[in-house]
Amino acid sequence: MTETDRTIETLLAQGGHFIDPGTGAIVPPIHPSTTYARDERYELIGYEYSRSGNPTCAQVEEVLARLEGAEEALVFASGLAGIVTFFDTVRSGEHVVAPRVMYHGAADWLRRLAGRRGIGVTFFDAAAAPGAARALEAAVRPGETSVVWIEASVNPTWDVIDVRAAAEIAHAGGAVLGVDATVTPAVTLRALDLGADVVFHSGTKYLAGHSDVTAGVLATRRADARWEDVKLARTLMGGVLGPFESWLLLRGMRTLHVRYERQAENAMAIARHFDSHPKLEAVLYPGLESHPGHAVAKRQMTNGFGAMLSLLVAGDAEDAKRVATRTRLFVPATSLGGVESLIEHRATVEGPHSVVPQNLLRVSVGIENAVELIADLEQALG
Ligand SMILES: Cc1ncc(COP(=O)(O)O)c(C=O)c1O
């Protein structure tokens, strides 16, 4: 284990090593106050108004910035609130590049921007090996593309994009690289170290980890003009994370490292067991040596291949849905990253515009006993 890993483990476990100077408490308080007093000179004592920032948000933002190796981090009321706020900084006439298969909510937002704001959007094929670099290169318009937005492992086919190569291509074209690292948090993939300018997380998933907080995170390598614009946009659009949710997010992050390792171990056991299963067309998991993105994933993921995988059921949408309704341990529900295992028929959840195969079941692996999880999927497939 490297020094960096140790630092992250300790940083997370101790929630930033908080000790309240007044009381000695090792868990930070929640500050619900929406407004903040001024002193006798009418200067602000600390904060002003909670929509522009509050001490509980700042607490988790500081730990997030250290976790990512970022200059600053911001938390949002949801992942999508973070994405929408970030893309608000793109001006009409500019061009954005993103993968064709990606988190569908972000893709929907980009299409909406394109239609309403005169922003050009090109979707590229992340399945193009190696690491999607050539397809990305062809999509970037030098001087016009201002943002390249990728997922290191695209949701829900888990094709792998080479983050370092993507950063080089984006920068050569004069664009910034934003990485949605929701399923590849910094305990395994350090997007900013790999060259990304901005890293994003749906904090709803692994960071919080217990399916009880909706949150978003952006962290930046440099607090540059675009970042100042993002900060202003958060205040003006109002998508800030509430104090209680900020507190819960920090609490959840204390166990991120161990949760993620266990979840990735379980996912690997499941992927290996069901690889070549007669009832499946394929298991999509970057940890399998047979996965086309395995070599790139191995290079850029330093602590396991994550806990998301998809099963292509031998059959059609109805066959796949039948499997998802027969499980007894896997909960048939959307979302991911919690300690409990979930299974979903992704095309149903994404709706009529979905480009996801109809026989695909997306699986979010939790921290349960792997043998029981495997037995549950076996009986559901049987
Ligand atoms: C990869 C990815 N990005 C972004 C989001 C959006 O996050 P939220 O649901 O917290 O708004 C999700 C949610 O599922 C996601 O899986």
The ligand as an SDF file (V2000), in Angstrom:
LIG
                    3D

 16 16  0  0  0  0  0  0  0  0999 V2000
  -22.8220    7.9350  -12.5220 C   0  0  0  0  0  0  0  0  0  0  0  0
  -23.8840    8.8520  -11.9580 C   0  0  0  0  0  0  0  0  0  0  0  0
  -23.7310   10.1740  -12.0900 N   0  0  0  0  0  0  0  0  0  0  0  0
  -24.6470   11.0370  -11.6050 C   0  0  0  0  0  0  0  0  0  0  0  0
  -25.7900   10.6160  -10.9700 C   0  0  0  0  0  0  0  0  0  0  0  0
  -26.8150   11.6100  -10.4670 C   0  0  0  0  0  0  0  0  0  0  0  0
  -26.7410   11.6970   -9.0800 O   0  0  0  0  0  0  0  0  0  0  0  0
  -28.0040   12.0050   -8.1270 P   0  0  0  0  0  0  0  0  0  0  0  0
  -28.9940   10.8880   -8.3070 O   0  0  0  0  0  0  0  0  0  0  0  0
  -27.3980   12.0770   -6.7610 O   0  0  0  0  0  0  0  0  0  0  0  0
  -28.5810   13.3050   -8.5720 O   0  0  0  0  0  0  0  0  0  0  0  0
  -25.9870    9.2380  -10.8120 C   0  0  0  0  0  0  0  0  0  0  0  0
  -27.2220    8.7340  -10.1730 C   0  0  0  0  0  0  0  0  0  0  0  0
  -27.6030    7.6010  -10.3210 O   0  0  0  0  0  0  0  0  0  0  0  0
  -25.0090    8.3400  -11.3130 C   0  0  0  0  0  0  0  0  0  0  0  0
  -25.1470    6.9960  -11.1900 O   0  0  0  0  0  0  0  0  0  0  0  0
  1  2  1  0
  2  3  1  0
  2 15  2  0
  3  4  2  0
  4  5  1  0
  5  6  1  0
  5 12  2  0
  6  7  1  0
  7  8  1  0
  8  9  2  0
  8 10  1  0
  8 11  1  0
 12 13  1  0
 12 15  1  0
 13 14  2  0
 15 16  1  0
M  END
$$$$
